[in-house]
């Protein structure tokens, strides 16, 4: 089974690309969605986060904006949060891969925003990065609710620069030329990897 890592900086269109892989029948593990589930009431990370940051629990739920306020710009707090979440996210990823392998899938996608930054690329056979011109990325991100120039700059600082991600990836998926172009690139990647899988 081929494991394809899917990554890309904020605002580059990774969620759209992941949806296209799903549409084409490839199972996708969404690291962000899994992290969100872990922080819901009853989730495996809820109690540990509530103990570490008690004021982020509002009406029995973790207020994600308050949590973000704690860790934004505070490297120690972020490291503590990641120490709770990352082992659980990795366990979820490993279970996903095992289940897909048992089900007989020839290919899976691991949708991980910080794939290179966390060393997750070492678990992948290939890596694809979504990429768009910087001005398109900027427009997309600054349209998001609650986003500011300062927050955008802070997020970019934590992420490997787009040119470096492109250099380290096996495939580059353009997302600034329209959805049809992106979809054709993804179809091509699936075809190439299915052919390689058949030869091995």
C-alpha positions as CSV (number, residue, x, y, z in Angstrom):
1,X,0.0,0.0,0.0
2,X,1.3,3.4,-1.0
3,X,1.3,6.1,1.7
4,X,1.2,9.6,0.2
5,X,1.7,12.6,2.5
6,X,-0.3,15.7,1.6
7,X,0.9,19.0,3.0
8,X,1.1,22.7,2.3
9,X,1.3,26.0,4.1
10,X,-1.8,27.8,5.4
11,X,-4.1,29.1,2.7
12,X,-2.6,26.9,-0.1
13,X,-5.7,24.8,-0.7
14,X,-4.8,21.6,1.1
15,X,-8.4,20.9,2.3
16,X,-9.7,21.3,-1.3
17,X,-7.1,18.9,-2.6
18,X,-7.8,16.4,0.2
19,X,-11.5,16.5,-0.8
20,X,-10.6,15.7,-4.4
21,X,-8.5,12.6,-3.3
22,X,-11.6,11.4,-1.3
23,X,-13.8,12.0,-4.3
24,X,-11.5,9.8,-6.4
25,X,-11.8,7.0,-3.8
26,X,-8.6,7.4,-1.9
27,X,-9.0,7.2,1.9
28,X,-7.7,10.4,3.6
29,X,-6.5,10.8,7.2
30,X,-7.1,14.4,8.3
31,X,-4.7,15.2,11.2
32,X,-6.5,18.5,12.0
33,X,-9.9,16.9,12.1
34,X,-8.6,14.2,14.4
35,X,-7.0,16.8,16.7
36,X,-10.3,18.6,16.9
37,X,-12.1,15.4,17.9
38,X,-9.5,14.7,20.6
39,X,-10.4,18.1,22.2
40,X,-14.1,17.6,22.2
41,X,-15.8,16.6,25.6
42,X,-15.0,12.9,26.1
43,X,-12.1,13.1,23.7
44,X,-8.8,11.6,24.7
45,X,-7.1,15.0,25.1
46,X,-9.9,16.9,26.7
47,X,-9.0,16.2,30.4
48,X,-5.3,16.9,30.0
49,X,-5.9,20.2,28.2
50,X,-8.5,21.3,30.7
51,X,-6.0,20.6,33.5
52,X,-3.2,22.4,31.8
53,X,-5.3,25.4,30.7
54,X,-8.4,25.4,33.0
55,X,-9.7,28.8,31.8
56,X,-10.2,27.5,28.2
57,X,-13.2,25.3,29.3
58,X,-16.4,27.3,28.7
59,X,-19.8,25.7,29.2
60,X,-18.1,22.2,29.4
61,X,-16.3,22.6,26.1
62,X,-12.8,23.8,25.1
63,X,-13.0,27.3,23.6
64,X,-10.6,27.0,20.7
65,X,-10.0,30.7,20.4
66,X,-9.0,30.9,24.1
67,X,-6.7,27.9,23.7
68,X,-5.2,29.5,20.6
69,X,-4.7,32.7,22.7
70,X,-2.7,30.7,25.2
71,X,-0.3,29.1,22.8
72,X,0.1,31.9,20.2
73,X,3.5,33.4,20.7
74,X,4.2,31.2,23.8
75,X,6.6,28.5,22.7
76,X,6.5,26.7,26.1
77,X,2.7,26.5,26.2
78,X,2.6,25.4,22.6
79,X,5.1,22.6,23.3
80,X,3.0,21.5,26.3
81,X,-0.1,21.3,24.1
82,X,1.7,19.5,21.3
83,X,3.0,17.0,23.9
84,X,-0.6,16.1,24.7
85,X,-1.9,16.1,21.1
86,X,0.9,14.7,18.9
87,X,1.2,11.2,20.4
88,X,-2.6,10.8,20.2
89,X,-2.6,12.1,16.6
90,X,0.2,9.7,15.7
91,X,-1.8,6.8,17.2
92,X,-4.8,7.7,15.2
93,X,-2.8,7.9,12.0
94,X,-1.2,4.4,12.7
95,X,-4.7,2.9,13.3
96,X,-6.0,4.5,10.1
97,X,-3.1,3.0,8.1
98,X,-3.6,-0.5,9.6
99,X,-7.3,-0.4,8.9
100,X,-6.9,0.7,5.3
101,X,-4.2,-2.0,4.8
102,X,-6.5,-4.7,6.1
103,X,-9.3,-3.4,3.9
104,X,-7.1,-3.8,0.9
105,X,-6.7,-0.2,-0.3
106,X,-3.8,0.3,-2.6
107,X,-3.2,3.9,-1.6
108,X,-3.9,6.3,1.3
109,X,-3.3,10.0,1.9
110,X,-2.1,11.5,5.2
111,X,-3.3,15.1,5.3
112,X,-0.9,16.7,7.7
113,X,-0.3,20.5,7.7
114,X,3.1,20.3,9.5
115,X,4.2,17.1,7.8
116,X,7.9,18.1,7.3
117,X,8.0,20.1,10.5
118,X,7.1,17.2,12.7
119,X,9.1,14.5,10.7
120,X,5.9,12.9,9.5
121,X,7.3,12.7,5.9
122,X,9.4,9.8,7.2
123,X,6.2,7.7,7.5
124,X,5.3,8.3,3.8
125,X,6.4,6.7,0.6
126,X,5.8,9.9,-1.3
127,X,4.9,13.5,-0.4
128,X,2.7,15.9,-2.4
129,X,2.6,19.6,-1.5
130,X,-0.2,22.0,-2.5
131,X,1.1,25.4,-3.7
132,X,-0.2,28.7,-5.0
133,X,1.4,32.1,-5.6
134,X,2.0,34.1,-2.4
135,X,-0.5,36.8,-3.2
136,X,-3.3,34.2,-3.6
137,X,-2.3,32.6,-0.3
138,X,-2.4,36.0,1.4
139,X,-5.8,36.8,0.0
140,X,-7.3,33.5,1.1
141,X,-5.9,33.6,4.6
142,X,-6.8,37.3,5.4
143,X,-10.4,36.6,4.4
144,X,-10.7,34.1,7.3
145,X,-12.6,35.2,10.3
146,X,-10.4,36.2,13.2
147,X,-7.3,36.4,11.0
148,X,-4.9,39.4,11.2
149,X,-1.6,40.3,9.5
150,X,0.2,39.6,12.8
151,X,-1.4,36.2,13.2
152,X,-0.7,35.2,9.6
153,X,2.9,36.2,10.0
154,X,3.2,34.2,13.2
155,X,1.7,31.1,11.5
156,X,4.1,31.4,8.6
157,X,7.1,31.6,11.0
158,X,6.2,28.1,12.4
159,X,5.9,26.6,8.9
160,X,8.6,25.5,6.5
161,X,8.7,28.0,3.6
162,X,6.7,27.0,0.5
163,X,9.8,26.9,-1.7
164,X,11.5,24.4,0.7
165,X,8.3,22.3,0.8
166,X,8.3,22.2,-3.0
167,X,11.9,21.2,-3.1
168,X,11.4,18.3,-0.6
169,X,8.2,16.9,-2.2
170,X,7.8,14.3,-4.9
171,X,4.7,16.0,-6.4
172,X,3.6,19.7,-6.5
173,X,-0.2,20.3,-6.8
174,X,-1.0,23.8,-8.1
175,X,-4.0,25.3,-6.5
176,X,-3.9,28.8,-7.9
177,X,-5.0,28.0,-11.5
178,X,-8.5,26.8,-10.8
179,X,-10.1,23.7,-9.5
180,X,-10.1,21.8,-12.8
181,X,-6.3,22.1,-13.0
182,X,-5.8,20.9,-9.5
183,X,-8.2,18.0,-10.1
184,X,-6.3,16.9,-13.2
185,X,-3.0,17.0,-11.3
186,X,-4.4,14.8,-8.5
187,X,-5.8,12.3,-11.0
188,X,-2.3,12.1,-12.6
189,X,-0.7,11.5,-9.2
190,X,-3.1,8.7,-8.3
191,X,-2.5,7.1,-11.7
192,X,1.2,7.3,-11.4
193,X,1.2,5.8,-7.9
194,X,-1.2,3.1,-8.7
195,X,1.0,2.1,-11.6
196,X,4.1,2.0,-9.3
197,X,2.2,0.0,-6.8
198,X,1.3,-2.6,-9.4
199,X,5.0,-3.0,-10.4
200,X,6.2,-3.6,-6.9
